[in-house]
Amino acid sequence: MDLYLLWIIQTWQGHLLLISILHFLCWGFTLTLKGFVSDDIEGVAKFSDMWYQEKDQLGNVIREEKIDYYEMEFKDSNGKPYKKKYGNFSFPGFIEFPGCLLRWFRVNWGKHFQKIGTNVKGHAVYGYQQDGRKHHALNLLVQWADLLLAYNLLATIFSPSIALLAVSLFSVYPCGVQTVAWISGVNYLFCLFGALLTFNLALFIENPYILLPLVAITCGFSCLTLLPGCFNWIILIWMGKYDAALIAGLIAMVVFLKQGREVIDYRLKAFKEQHMENFTKIGFHKLVVMVKTAGYYCRFIPFPKRLGLFHTWLYHWDEPAEHINKDFWFGLLCLGLFGYFVVVSIPSIQLGLLWTFIYLLTFSNFVTAQQVVSERYAFIPTLGFCLIIATLLQDYPIIFSFILGIAIMRVWVHLPTFRNEVRFYESNWFNFPESEVAMGNLGVAYVNHGLPNKGLDTWLEASRQNPTYDVPWYNLYSICKQNGDFLGARRFLKLCLDSKTVHFSEQWQRELRELDTILEKSISPQELGTRLNKALTEAGYERAGAF
């Protein structure tokens, strides 16, 4: 027994076994999660065969058909809209490579043939639907491969003991929940896989005629799945693999100029549509925001106490975000200490600092559109942080074990929130109770799960939390309009348009005019005024409008 324990503790095979056990012990719960949340629904869950039934006002089925395609709307060179149909399990032509390949793979990976309903005669109808457990299994497998590659890399460059500690902590670190447990986080796992595979190839293959083509493939995969992969060449330079770094740099430049330009253009367009284009201009103010963002992650990565899709820090971008304050000075201090220790530290801490910094560059808010910070952005950088902790605590196993246990407990507390959409946004609200954005999405989840009254109450609470935020008012307008309460709908839409920032002013102004037309046709102006005054005195609407 003692020899077996000694084998586990002192050999590479034993270390890999320990890391594997820790990984599946920590994350195995995700294999019980069948549901989809947030982006998973639009990106994966809806790509399945459906049985459509059209019913009359009495509930009788008057038409039914099987739907095994989806439609996407495009615009031609003249701006004229047109639609294309795509089969659920075919390559999505509107997504560029490798996105189309990854989407095709994921959709086919998760499909499951089962009963999806009944037809008019009551006979069972079978078709394909997505199984969330298969997608969670894919995330677990890719992350497992990441851990094995990370251990092999660090054990070769430094020592097996440091590699064991660093990868063990990384395997259970809470910043990984949004990539491992969230189906839509798989691109971050793929990006890290491509990067680590590139570094391992550079370590073990000496022949440049074999190495360089392989680096081009693996590094290209890393860059194309996520833009942080465009910085892999910096790590290769640190490793002294200059030929491989040159190839990785050329690929990164091509990908960044094309794909990065598209991302920037998309975000610039999003800001312009939301009348926030002033915040996209390049200048000293943008450097201030980047320094503040660095400071935020220097606090968040060591202490990931609150986890959720919507963090509140700088979510609503306004002018004070670009002012010099204590957040700026803290970020500047962190960057100064980073530069100093990169120069004077031992190699393991040097690599840890360099890794953390370069993989955060993409998410430094140089150009952004909402979602300015998130724990999934810190996932890849966290490996560098864990390497630093492993180096500092390698002689203090009790302290390291305590930190490891705390990390596992934090992950286990958060994992059940991915069970369904309601739990997902409830958790976000509990962790960030001041986030009206999380509350707004929670209201939508309640409505989608047949709880319209809870959704209404949540939107009202969101409007009290931040009366200058337009989305809750628009949601309230929508539900009133659906219920035929046009006076209430007009009240909420007007409050929406009077908000501090109106995201889609032209569209919503048009809806207000259409609503006024409906009201003018249905009742006289005198009766309209009477009903409106009465509506304003009703408890629900009065609470909503009381800022």
Summary of the structure (lengths in Angstrom):
residues: 547
radius of gyration: 26.3
end to end distance: 68.9
largest distance: 91.9
contacts: 1734
relative contact order: 0.08
helix: 69%
strand: 8%
